[in-house]
Amino acid sequence: MSKDRDQVWDEWGELVNMAPGELEDWLETEESRSVGDSDSGESTGHRSGRRIVEIKRTKKDDLTDGQWDHMAKVVGYIKRHTAQGPSEDAENSDWRYSLMNWGHDPLK
């Protein structure tokens, strides 16, 4: 992980703006399942969303190295993709749905 954990923690707290229950509910929707790359039946983002819920329910001191690495990956994904927003109808866009799978609702 190239960033230090304090930086990852701070950026994670800013960017992952969906609560665990909110994200779990979202992941059950057809919209959530309709976006992202999928070669095994579940998209990368959808799988990441389930992992994000687990991380958000873990105390900071109990996070594993793998969880820290995933947090850094999530932060990078959100930063890259928020910069690529649609010019119209962001609310109902695949762009928003994909970001929400990664724990970030750009309309919040």
N, C-alpha and C positions, 0 to 999 in steps of 0.2 A: 504494500500500500504506500503510495507516494506522499500522501498528505498525512500529517500527524493526527492522532485520534481526536484531539481537542477540536481541530478544524473540521474533521468529518462530523463530529457530534453537533457542532454549531450549525453547519450547513444542513445536516439531516433535520434538525429541529426547525429550521426555517422552511425547508422545501417539502418535507413529507407532512402535509397539512391535513391528512385524513386520519381520523381516530380509528383504532383497530376494528371496532364494531361497524363503523361506517364503511370501511374498506371491505370487510367480510360481506356485508350486505351488497355492496357494489359488485364484488366478484361473482355473486350468484345471478347477476342479470345477463340477459342475452347480449346487451350492448357490450358488456365487458368481454364476453367470449367471442365477439364478432371481430375483434381487432388483433393485430400482431401476427408475427410469423408462427407457424405451427407445423411441425413435422411429426409430432408424436400425439396430436390431439389437443394439447394444451399449449397456448402461446407462451413465449418467454416472459412477457409482461405479466400474464396471469399467474404463472408459477412464482414470479418475483413477488407479486402482491401477497400471496399466501405466506411467503417468507417474511415480508415486511410486517405483517400482522404479528408473527411470532417474535420478531425483533422488538417491535413496539411494546410487547408485553414482557420483555426481559429487562431486568434492572441493568443499568449501565455497567456496574462492576461485574456482572455475570455474563456479559457478552463474550462470545468466543472469537477467535481470530477470523474464522470464516464469516461470522456475522459482521464484524468490522469491515471485512473486504466487501461484503455485499452492500453494506451501507454506503461505502465509497462508490461502488458501481451505480447504485440508485441515484446518488447525488449527481454523478456525471451524466447519467441518462436524462434526468430532469433538467439540468442546466442546458444540455444540447437541444433537447426537444422543445423547451419553452420558447427558445429563440426561433422556432420554425412554425409558429402559429399560423392558422388560416386567416385570410383577409375578411372572410364573412362566416357567419353562423358557427362560431366557436363552440357554442353550447351543445350542439348536436353533431359535432365532428369526430371523426376517427382520431384526430389529433388529441382532443380532450379525453376521449375514452381510453386511449393508450396511456396517457399520462396518469389518469386515475388508476389504472392497473398498477402503476408504479407508486401509488400513494399520494399523488399530487393532483388536486383539483385546481386548474388554472383560473377558475371563475371565483374562487374564494378570496 
